């Protein structure tokens, strides 16, 4: 599982870096177009929004893999080891339920509903394609949360 996670981390990180580089280029072009050429581009503004959302959601998924998501470790650290790990597992299961129902299932429905809708500023991007990041980030987050739960379960078993 560690090798799979490492490969997935590299793929996701590389993709996020590429998206972020694209975002920087698009925003740079938008600034040049607006202030030097005096001709604002609706295309670059919309593309920048889309890239920002994709970068944000995929980076949030990557943070699940590093256990870098927001949590209140002070409470768990005050508990005995097994109890703290059990609380982390319970929180992980709640996260997993949210991920499955909101990101994966809800994202799938959003993609399905928006697949045939075209974007006014970028006609070759359908709304469904834009929303595709929801189930994609959900699947990554689900995998990472599963890994976190598995590691916590191993820690409970090995601490006997």
GUKOL-761723 format. One record per atom (N, C-alpha, C): residue in one letter; x, y, z. Coordinates in Angstrom, 1 decimal, decimal comma. Atoms other than C-alpha are relative to their C-alpha. Example, Ala and Ser with C-alpha at 12.3 -4.5 7.8 and 13.67 -1.06 7.14 Angstrom:
residues 2
{'A'; {0,9; -1,2; 0,0}}
{'A'; {12,3; -4,5; 7,8}}
{'A'; {0,9; 1,2; 0,0}}
{'S'; {-0,9; -1,1; 0,0}}
{'S'; {13,7; -1,1; 7,1}}
{'S'; {-0,8; 1,1; 0,8}}
This chain:
residues 160
{'X'; {0,8; -1,2; 0,0}}
{'X'; {0,0; 0,0; 0,0}}
{'X'; {0,9; 1,3; 0,0}}
{'X'; {-0,9; -1,1; 0,0}}
{'X'; {2,9; 2,3; 0,7}}
{'X'; {0,5; 0,4; -1,4}}
{'X'; {-0,5; -0,3; 1,3}}
{'X'; {4,3; 2,0; -2,8}}
{'X'; {-1,1; 0,6; -0,9}}
{'X'; {1,2; -0,6; 0,7}}
{'X'; {0,8; 2,7; -4,3}}
{'X'; {-0,2; 1,4; 0,4}}
{'X'; {0,2; -1,3; -0,5}}
{'X'; {0,5; 5,7; -2,1}}
{'X'; {1,1; 1,0; -0,5}}
{'X'; {-1,1; -0,8; 0,5}}
{'X'; {3,9; 7,0; -3,1}}
{'X'; {-0,1; 0,4; -1,5}}
{'X'; {0,2; -0,2; 1,4}}
{'X'; {3,2; 6,6; -6,8}}
{'X'; {-1,2; 1,0; -0,2}}
{'X'; {1,2; -0,9; 0,1}}
{'X'; {-0,2; 8,2; -6,4}}
{'X'; {0,4; 1,5; 0,4}}
{'X'; {-0,4; -1,3; -0,4}}
{'X'; {1,4; 11,1; -4,5}}
{'X'; {0,8; 0,7; -1,1}}
{'X'; {-0,8; -0,6; 1,1}}
{'X'; {3,9; 11,7; -7,3}}
{'X'; {-0,9; 0,4; -1,2}}
{'X'; {0,9; -0,3; 1,1}}
{'X'; {1,2; 11,6; -10,0}}
{'X'; {-0,8; 1,2; 0,3}}
{'X'; {0,9; -1,1; -0,4}}
{'X'; {-1,1; 13,9; -8,1}}
{'X'; {0,8; 1,3; 0,2}}
{'X'; {-0,8; -1,2; -0,2}}
{'X'; {1,7; 16,3; -7,1}}
{'X'; {0,4; 0,6; -1,4}}
{'X'; {-0,4; -0,5; 1,3}}
{'X'; {2,9; 16,5; -10,7}}
{'X'; {-1,1; 0,7; -0,7}}
{'X'; {1,2; -0,5; 0,7}}
{'X'; {-0,6; 17,1; -12,0}}
{'X'; {-0,4; 1,4; 0,6}}
{'X'; {0,3; -1,2; -0,7}}
{'X'; {-1,2; 19,8; -9,3}}
{'X'; {1,0; 1,1; -0,4}}
{'X'; {-1,0; -0,9; 0,4}}
{'X'; {2,1; 21,5; -10,2}}
{'X'; {-0,3; 0,5; -1,4}}
{'X'; {0,3; -0,4; 1,4}}
{'X'; {1,1; 21,5; -13,9}}
{'X'; {-1,2; 0,9; 0,0}}
{'X'; {1,2; -0,9; -0,1}}
{'X'; {-2,3; 23,0; -13,1}}
{'X'; {0,3; 1,3; 0,6}}
{'X'; {-0,3; -1,2; -0,6}}
{'X'; {-0,8; 25,6; -10,9}}
{'X'; {0,9; 0,9; -0,9}}
{'X'; {-0,8; -0,7; 1,0}}
{'X'; {1,8; 26,5; -13,6}}
{'X'; {-1,0; 0,6; -1,0}}
{'X'; {0,9; -0,5; 0,9}}
{'X'; {-1,1; 26,9; -16,0}}
{'X'; {-0,8; 1,1; 0,6}}
{'X'; {0,7; -1,1; -0,6}}
{'X'; {-3,0; 29,1; -13,5}}
{'X'; {0,9; 1,2; 0,0}}
{'X'; {-0,9; -1,1; -0,1}}
{'X'; {0,1; 31,3; -13,1}}
{'X'; {0,0; 0,7; -1,4}}
{'X'; {-0,1; -0,6; 1,3}}
{'X'; {0,4; 31,7; -16,9}}
{'X'; {-1,3; 0,7; -0,4}}
{'X'; {1,2; -0,6; 0,4}}
{'X'; {-3,3; 32,4; -17,4}}
{'X'; {-0,2; 1,3; 0,7}}
{'X'; {0,2; -1,2; -0,8}}
{'X'; {-3,4; 35,0; -14,6}}
{'X'; {1,0; 1,1; -0,5}}
{'X'; {-1,0; -1,0; 0,6}}
{'X'; {-0,2; 36,6; -16,0}}
{'X'; {-0,5; 0,6; -1,3}}
{'X'; {0,5; -0,5; 1,2}}
{'X'; {-1,8; 36,8; -19,4}}
{'X'; {-1,2; 0,9; 0,2}}
{'X'; {1,2; -0,8; -0,3}}
{'X'; {-5,0; 38,2; -17,9}}
{'X'; {0,5; 1,4; 0,4}}
{'X'; {-0,6; -1,3; -0,5}}
{'X'; {-2,9; 41,0; -16,2}}
{'X'; {0,5; 0,8; -1,2}}
{'X'; {-0,5; -0,6; 1,2}}
{'X'; {-1,1; 41,7; -19,5}}
{'X'; {-1,1; 0,6; -0,8}}
{'X'; {1,1; -0,4; 0,9}}
{'X'; {-4,3; 41,8; -21,5}}
{'X'; {-0,8; 1,2; 0,6}}
{'X'; {0,8; -1,0; -0,6}}
{'X'; {-6,1; 44,0; -19,0}}
{'X'; {0,7; 1,3; 0,1}}
{'X'; {-0,6; -1,3; -0,3}}
{'X'; {-3,5; 46,6; -18,1}}
{'X'; {1,0; 0,5; -1,1}}
{'X'; {-0,9; -0,5; 1,1}}
{'X'; {-1,1; 46,7; -21,1}}
{'X'; {-0,8; 0,1; -1,3}}
{'X'; {0,7; 0,0; 1,2}}
{'X'; {-3,3; 45,7; -24,0}}
{'X'; {-1,4; 0,7; 0,1}}
{'X'; {1,3; -0,7; -0,3}}
{'X'; {-6,4; 47,4; -22,4}}
{'X'; {-1,2; -0,8; -0,6}}
{'X'; {1,0; 0,8; 0,5}}
{'X'; {-8,5; 44,4; -23,5}}
{'X'; {-0,2; -1,2; 0,8}}
{'X'; {0,2; 1,1; -0,9}}
{'X'; {-9,8; 42,1; -20,8}}
{'X'; {-0,6; -1,2; -0,7}}
{'X'; {0,4; 1,2; 0,6}}
{'X'; {-10,3; 38,5; -21,7}}
{'X'; {-0,9; -0,8; 0,9}}
{'X'; {0,9; 0,8; -0,8}}
{'X'; {-13,4; 36,6; -20,4}}
{'X'; {0,5; -1,4; 0,1}}
{'X'; {-0,6; 1,4; 0,1}}
{'X'; {-11,7; 33,3; -21,5}}
{'X'; {1,0; -0,2; 1,2}}
{'X'; {-1,0; 0,2; -1,0}}
{'X'; {-8,7; 33,8; -19,2}}
{'X'; {-0,5; 0,1; 1,4}}
{'X'; {0,6; -0,1; -1,3}}
{'X'; {-10,8; 34,9; -16,3}}
{'X'; {-0,7; -1,2; 0,5}}
{'X'; {0,7; 1,2; -0,3}}
{'X'; {-13,0; 31,9; -16,4}}
{'X'; {0,9; -1,2; 0,2}}
{'X'; {-1,0; 1,1; -0,1}}
{'X'; {-10,1; 29,5; -17,0}}
{'X'; {0,8; 0,1; 1,3}}
{'X'; {-0,7; -0,2; -1,3}}
{'X'; {-8,3; 31,0; -14,0}}
{'X'; {-0,9; -0,5; 1,2}}
{'X'; {0,9; 0,5; -1,1}}
{'X'; {-11,3; 30,3; -11,8}}
{'X'; {-0,1; -1,5; 0,0}}
{'X'; {0,1; 1,5; 0,1}}
{'X'; {-11,6; 26,7; -13,1}}
{'X'; {1,3; -0,6; 0,5}}
{'X'; {-1,3; 0,6; -0,4}}
{'X'; {-7,9; 26,0; -12,6}}
{'X'; {0,2; 0,2; 1,5}}
{'X'; {-0,1; -0,2; -1,4}}
{'X'; {-8,0; 27,5; -9,1}}
{'X'; {-0,8; -1,0; 0,8}}
{'X'; {0,9; 1,0; -0,6}}
{'X'; {-10,9; 25,2; -8,1}}
{'X'; {0,7; -1,4; -0,1}}
{'X'; {-0,7; 1,3; 0,1}}
{'X'; {-9,1; 22,2; -9,5}}
{'X'; {1,2; -0,2; 0,8}}
{'X'; {-1,2; 0,1; -0,8}}
{'X'; {-5,8; 23,0; -7,8}}
{'X'; {-0,4; -0,1; 1,5}}
{'X'; {0,4; 0,1; -1,4}}
{'X'; {-7,6; 23,6; -4,5}}
{'X'; {-0,6; -1,3; 0,5}}
{'X'; {0,6; 1,3; -0,3}}
{'X'; {-9,7; 20,4; -4,5}}
{'X'; {1,0; -1,1; 0,0}}
{'X'; {-1,0; 1,1; 0,1}}
{'X'; {-6,8; 18,2; -5,6}}
{'X'; {1,1; 0,1; 1,0}}
{'X'; {-1,0; -0,2; -1,1}}
{'X'; {-4,4; 19,7; -3,1}}
{'X'; {-0,6; -0,4; 1,3}}
{'X'; {0,7; 0,5; -1,2}}
{'X'; {-7,0; 19,1; -0,4}}
{'X'; {0,0; -1,5; 0,1}}
{'X'; {-0,1; 1,4; 0,0}}
{'X'; {-7,1; 15,5; -1,4}}
{'X'; {1,4; -0,5; 0,3}}
{'X'; {-1,4; 0,4; -0,3}}
{'X'; {-3,3; 15,3; -1,3}}
{'X'; {0,3; 0,2; 1,5}}
{'X'; {-0,2; -0,2; -1,4}}
{'X'; {-3,4; 16,7; 2,2}}
{'X'; {-0,5; -1,1; 0,9}}
{'X'; {0,5; 1,1; -0,7}}
{'X'; {-5,5; 13,8; 3,3}}
{'X'; {1,1; -1,1; 0,2}}
{'X'; {-1,0; 1,0; 0,0}}
{'X'; {-2,6; 11,5; 2,4}}
{'X'; {1,1; 0,4; 1,0}}
{'X'; {-1,1; -0,4; -0,9}}
{'X'; {-0,2; 13,5; 4,6}}
{'X'; {-0,6; 0,3; 1,4}}
{'X'; {0,7; -0,4; -1,3}}
{'X'; {-2,8; 13,9; 7,5}}
{'X'; {0,2; 1,4; 0,3}}
{'X'; {-0,2; -1,5; -0,2}}
{'X'; {-2,4; 17,6; 6,9}}
{'X'; {-1,3; 0,7; 0,0}}
{'X'; {1,3; -0,7; 0,0}}
{'X'; {-6,1; 18,3; 6,9}}
{'X'; {-0,2; 0,5; 1,5}}
{'X'; {0,3; -0,7; -1,2}}
{'X'; {-7,5; 20,4; 9,7}}
{'X'; {-0,5; -1,0; 1,1}}
{'X'; {0,5; 0,8; -1,1}}
{'X'; {-7,9; 18,6; 13,0}}
{'X'; {0,4; 0,6; 1,3}}
{'X'; {-0,4; -0,6; -1,3}}
{'X'; {-7,7; 19,4; 16,7}}
{'X'; {0,7; -1,1; 0,8}}
{'X'; {-0,9; 1,0; -0,5}}
{'X'; {-4,8; 17,2; 17,8}}
{'X'; {0,1; 0,1; 1,5}}
{'X'; {-0,2; -0,2; -1,4}}
{'X'; {-4,7; 18,7; 21,3}}
{'X'; {-0,9; -1,0; 0,8}}
{'X'; {1,0; 0,8; -0,7}}
{'X'; {-7,8; 16,7; 22,4}}
{'X'; {0,5; -1,5; -0,1}}
{'X'; {-0,4; 1,4; 0,2}}
{'X'; {-6,5; 13,4; 20,9}}
{'X'; {1,3; -0,3; 0,7}}
{'X'; {-1,3; 0,2; -0,7}}
{'X'; {-3,0; 13,9; 22,3}}
{'X'; {-0,1; -0,2; 1,5}}
{'X'; {0,2; 0,1; -1,4}}
{'X'; {-4,4; 14,1; 25,8}}
{'X'; {-0,5; -1,3; 0,4}}
{'X'; {0,7; 1,3; -0,3}}
{'X'; {-6,1; 10,7; 25,5}}
{'X'; {1,1; -1,1; 0,0}}
{'X'; {-0,9; 1,2; 0,1}}
{'X'; {-4,4; 7,3; 26,1}}
{'X'; {0,1; -0,4; -1,5}}
{'X'; {-0,3; 0,3; 1,4}}
{'X'; {-2,9; 6,0; 22,9}}
{'X'; {-1,1; -0,7; -0,8}}
{'X'; {1,0; 0,8; 0,7}}
{'X'; {-5,5; 3,4; 22,0}}
{'X'; {-1,3; 0,8; -0,2}}
{'X'; {1,2; -0,8; 0,0}}
{'X'; {-8,4; 5,7; 22,8}}
{'X'; {0,1; 1,1; -1,1}}
{'X'; {-0,3; -1,0; 1,0}}
{'X'; {-6,8; 8,5; 20,7}}
{'X'; {-0,1; -0,5; -1,4}}
{'X'; {0,0; 0,6; 1,3}}
{'X'; {-6,3; 6,2; 17,8}}
{'X'; {-1,5; -0,4; -0,4}}
{'X'; {1,4; 0,3; 0,3}}
{'X'; {-9,9; 5,0; 18,1}}
{'X'; {-0,8; 1,2; -0,4}}
{'X'; {0,6; -1,3; 0,4}}
{'X'; {-11,1; 8,6; 18,0}}
{'X'; {0,4; 0,4; -1,4}}
{'X'; {-0,4; -0,4; 1,4}}
{'X'; {-9,0; 9,2; 14,9}}
{'X'; {-0,7; -0,9; -1,0}}
{'X'; {0,7; 0,9; 1,0}}
{'X'; {-10,5; 6,1; 13,2}}
{'X'; {-1,4; 0,4; -0,1}}
{'X'; {1,4; -0,5; 0,1}}
{'X'; {-14,0; 7,3; 14,1}}
{'X'; {-0,1; 1,3; -0,8}}
{'X'; {0,0; -1,2; 0,8}}
{'X'; {-13,2; 10,7; 12,7}}
{'X'; {0,3; -0,3; -1,5}}
{'X'; {-0,3; 0,4; 1,4}}
{'X'; {-11,8; 9,1; 9,6}}
{'X'; {-1,2; -0,7; -0,7}}
{'X'; {1,2; 0,6; 0,6}}
{'X'; {-15,0; 7,1; 9,1}}
{'X'; {-1,0; 1,0; -0,3}}
{'X'; {0,9; -1,1; 0,3}}
{'X'; {-17,0; 10,3; 9,3}}
{'X'; {0,5; 0,7; -1,2}}
{'X'; {-0,5; -0,6; 1,2}}
{'X'; {-14,7; 11,9; 6,8}}
{'X'; {-0,3; -0,8; -1,2}}
{'X'; {0,3; 0,9; 1,1}}
{'X'; {-15,1; 8,8; 4,6}}
{'X'; {-1,4; 0,1; -0,5}}
{'X'; {1,4; -0,1; 0,4}}
{'X'; {-18,9; 9,1; 4,7}}
{'X'; {-0,2; 1,3; -0,7}}
{'X'; {0,2; -1,3; 0,7}}
{'X'; {-18,7; 12,8; 3,8}}
{'X'; {0,6; -0,1; -1,4}}
{'X'; {-0,6; 0,1; 1,3}}
{'X'; {-16,3; 12,0; 0,9}}
{'X'; {-0,8; -0,7; -0,9}}
{'X'; {0,7; 0,9; 0,9}}
{'X'; {-18,4; 9,2; -0,5}}
{'X'; {-1,3; 0,7; -0,4}}
{'X'; {1,3; -0,5; 0,4}}
{'X'; {-21,8; 11,0; -0,3}}
{'X'; {0,1; 1,4; -0,7}}
{'X'; {0,0; -1,3; 0,5}}
{'X'; {-20,8; 14,6; -1,0}}
{'X'; {0,9; 0,1; -1,3}}
{'X'; {-0,9; -0,2; 1,1}}
{'X'; {-17,7; 14,5; -3,2}}
{'X'; {-0,2; -1,0; -1,1}}
{'X'; {0,1; 1,0; 1,0}}
{'X'; {-18,0; 11,2; -5,0}}
{'X'; {-1,4; -0,1; -0,6}}
{'X'; {1,4; 0,1; 0,5}}
{'X'; {-21,8; 10,7; -5,3}}
{'X'; {-0,6; 1,3; -0,5}}
{'X'; {0,5; -1,4; 0,4}}
{'X'; {-22,8; 14,4; -5,3}}
{'X'; {0,8; 0,5; -1,2}}
{'X'; {-0,8; -0,5; 1,2}}
{'X'; {-19,9; 15,2; -7,7}}
{'X'; {-0,4; -0,8; -1,2}}
{'X'; {0,5; 0,7; 1,2}}
{'X'; {-21,0; 12,4; -10,0}}
{'X'; {-1,3; 0,5; -0,5}}
{'X'; {1,3; -0,6; 0,5}}
{'X'; {-24,5; 13,8; -10,1}}
{'X'; {0,2; 1,3; -0,6}}
{'X'; {-0,2; -1,3; 0,6}}
{'X'; {-23,2; 17,3; -10,8}}
{'X'; {0,6; -0,2; -1,4}}
{'X'; {-0,7; 0,2; 1,3}}
{'X'; {-21,0; 16,0; -13,6}}
{'X'; {-1,1; -0,5; -1,0}}
{'X'; {1,1; 0,5; 0,8}}
{'X'; {-24,0; 14,0; -15,0}}
{'X'; {-0,9; 1,1; -0,5}}
{'X'; {0,9; -1,1; 0,3}}
{'X'; {-26,3; 17,0; -14,9}}
{'X'; {0,6; 1,0; -0,9}}
{'X'; {-0,6; -1,1; 0,8}}
{'X'; {-23,8; 19,4; -16,4}}
{'X'; {0,8; -0,4; -1,2}}
{'X'; {-0,8; 0,5; 1,1}}
{'X'; {-22,2; 17,2; -19,0}}
{'X'; {-0,3; 0,6; -1,3}}
{'X'; {0,4; -0,5; 1,3}}
{'X'; {-24,2; 18,6; -21,9}}
{'X'; {-0,1; 1,5; 0,0}}
{'X'; {0,1; -1,4; 0,0}}
{'X'; {-24,2; 22,2; -20,7}}
{'X'; {1,4; 0,6; -0,4}}
{'X'; {-1,3; -0,6; 0,4}}
{'X'; {-21,6; 24,4; -22,4}}
{'X'; {0,2; 1,3; 0,8}}
{'X'; {-0,4; -1,2; -0,8}}
{'X'; {-19,7; 27,2; -20,7}}
{'X'; {0,0; 1,2; -1,0}}
{'X'; {0,1; -1,1; 0,9}}
{'X'; {-20,4; 30,6; -22,1}}
{'X'; {1,4; 0,6; -0,4}}
{'X'; {-1,3; -0,6; 0,3}}
{'X'; {-16,8; 31,9; -21,9}}
{'X'; {1,0; -1,0; -0,7}}
{'X'; {-0,9; 1,0; 0,6}}
{'X'; {-15,1; 28,6; -22,9}}
{'X'; {-0,9; -1,1; -0,5}}
{'X'; {1,0; 0,9; 0,5}}
{'X'; {-17,4; 26,7; -25,2}}
{'X'; {0,4; -1,5; -0,1}}
{'X'; {-0,4; 1,4; 0,1}}
{'X'; {-15,3; 23,6; -25,5}}
{'X'; {0,2; -0,7; 1,4}}
{'X'; {0,0; 0,5; -1,3}}
{'X'; {-15,4; 23,1; -21,7}}
{'X'; {-1,5; -0,2; 0,4}}
{'X'; {1,3; 0,1; -0,5}}
{'X'; {-18,7; 21,6; -20,6}}
{'X'; {0,0; 0,2; 1,5}}
{'X'; {0,1; -0,2; -1,4}}
{'X'; {-19,9; 22,3; -17,1}}
{'X'; {0,3; -1,3; 0,7}}
{'X'; {-0,3; 1,3; -0,6}}
{'X'; {-19,7; 18,6; -16,3}}
{'X'; {1,5; -0,2; 0,0}}
{'X'; {-1,5; 0,2; 0,0}}
{'X'; {-16,0; 18,6; -17,3}}
{'X'; {0,6; 0,8; 1,1}}
{'X'; {-0,5; -0,9; -1,1}}
{'X'; {-15,4; 21,5; -14,9}}
{'X'; {-0,3; -0,7; 1,4}}
{'X'; {0,4; 0,7; -1,2}}
{'X'; {-17,3; 19,6; -12,1}}
{'X'; {0,7; -1,3; 0,2}}
{'X'; {-0,6; 1,3; -0,1}}
{'X'; {-15,4; 16,4; -12,8}}
{'X'; {1,1; -0,1; 1,1}}
{'X'; {-1,0; 0,0; -1,1}}
{'X'; {-12,8; 17,5; -10,2}}
{'X'; {-0,6; -0,5; 1,3}}
{'X'; {0,7; 0,4; -1,3}}
{'X'; {-15,4; 16,7; -7,4}}
{'X'; {0,2; -1,5; 0,2}}
{'X'; {-0,2; 1,5; -0,3}}
{'X'; {-15,5; 12,9; -7,8}}
{'X'; {1,4; -0,4; -0,1}}
{'X'; {-1,4; 0,4; 0,0}}
{'X'; {-11,9; 12,8; -8,8}}
{'X'; {0,7; 0,2; 1,3}}
{'X'; {-0,6; -0,3; -1,3}}
{'X'; {-10,7; 14,5; -5,7}}
{'X'; {-0,6; -0,8; 1,1}}
{'X'; {0,6; 0,8; -1,0}}
{'X'; {-13,2; 12,5; -3,7}}
{'X'; {0,6; -1,4; -0,1}}
{'X'; {-0,6; 1,3; 0,1}}
{'X'; {-11,7; 9,2; -5,0}}
{'X'; {1,4; 0,0; 0,6}}
{'X'; {-1,3; -0,1; -0,6}}
{'X'; {-8,2; 10,4; -4,1}}
{'X'; {-0,1; 0,1; 1,5}}
{'X'; {0,2; -0,2; -1,4}}
{'X'; {-9,4; 11,6; -0,7}}
{'X'; {-0,4; -1,3; 0,7}}
{'X'; {0,5; 1,3; -0,6}}
{'X'; {-11,2; 8,2; -0,1}}
{'X'; {1,2; -0,9; 0,1}}
{'X'; {-1,2; 0,9; -0,1}}
{'X'; {-8,0; 6,3; -0,9}}
{'X'; {0,9; 0,4; 1,1}}
{'X'; {-0,9; -0,5; -1,1}}
{'X'; {-5,9; 8,5; 1,4}}
{'X'; {-0,6; -0,2; 1,4}}
{'X'; {0,6; 0,2; -1,3}}
{'X'; {-8,4; 8,3; 4,2}}
{'X'; {0,0; -1,5; 0,4}}
{'X'; {-0,1; 1,5; -0,3}}
{'X'; {-8,6; 4,5; 3,9}}
{'X'; {1,4; -0,3; 0,5}}
{'X'; {-1,3; 0,2; -0,5}}
{'X'; {-4,8; 4,5; 4,2}}
{'X'; {0,2; 0,4; 1,4}}
{'X'; {-0,2; -0,6; -1,4}}
{'X'; {-4,9; 6,7; 7,3}}
{'X'; {-0,7; -0,9; 1,0}}
{'X'; {0,7; 0,9; -0,9}}
{'X'; {-7,5; 4,4; 8,9}}
{'X'; {0,7; -1,3; 0,2}}
{'X'; {-0,8; 1,3; 0,0}}
{'X'; {-5,5; 1,3; 8,0}}
{'X'; {1,2; 0,2; 0,9}}
{'X'; {-1,2; -0,2; -0,8}}
{'X'; {-2,4; 2,8; 9,6}}
{'X'; {-0,4; 0,1; 1,5}}
{'X'; {0,5; -0,1; -1,4}}
{'X'; {-4,3; 3,7; 12,8}}
{'X'; {-0,4; -1,3; 0,5}}
{'X'; {0,4; 1,3; -0,5}}
{'X'; {-5,8; 0,2; 13,0}}
{'X'; {1,3; -0,9; 0,2}}
{'X'; {-1,2; 0,7; -0,2}}
{'X'; {-2,3; -1,3; 12,6}}
{'X'; {0,7; 0,5; 1,3}}
{'X'; {-0,6; -0,5; -1,2}}
{'X'; {-1,1; 1,0; 15,4}}
{'X'; {-0,7; -0,6; 1,3}}
{'X'; {0,7; 0,5; -1,1}}
{'X'; {-3,8; -0,2; 17,7}}
{'X'; {0,3; -1,5; 0,2}}
{'X'; {-0,3; 1,5; -0,1}}
{'X'; {-3,1; -3,9; 16,9}}
{'X'; {1,4; -0,2; 0,5}}
{'X'; {-1,4; 0,2; -0,4}}
{'X'; {0,7; -3,5; 17,4}}
{'X'; {0,3; 0,5; 1,4}}
{'X'; {-0,2; -0,6; -1,3}}
{'X'; {0,3; -1,6; 20,7}}
{'X'; {-0,4; -0,9; 1,1}}
{'X'; {0,5; 1,0; -1,0}}
{'X'; {-1,1; -4,7; 22,5}}
{'X'; {1,1; -0,6; 0,8}}
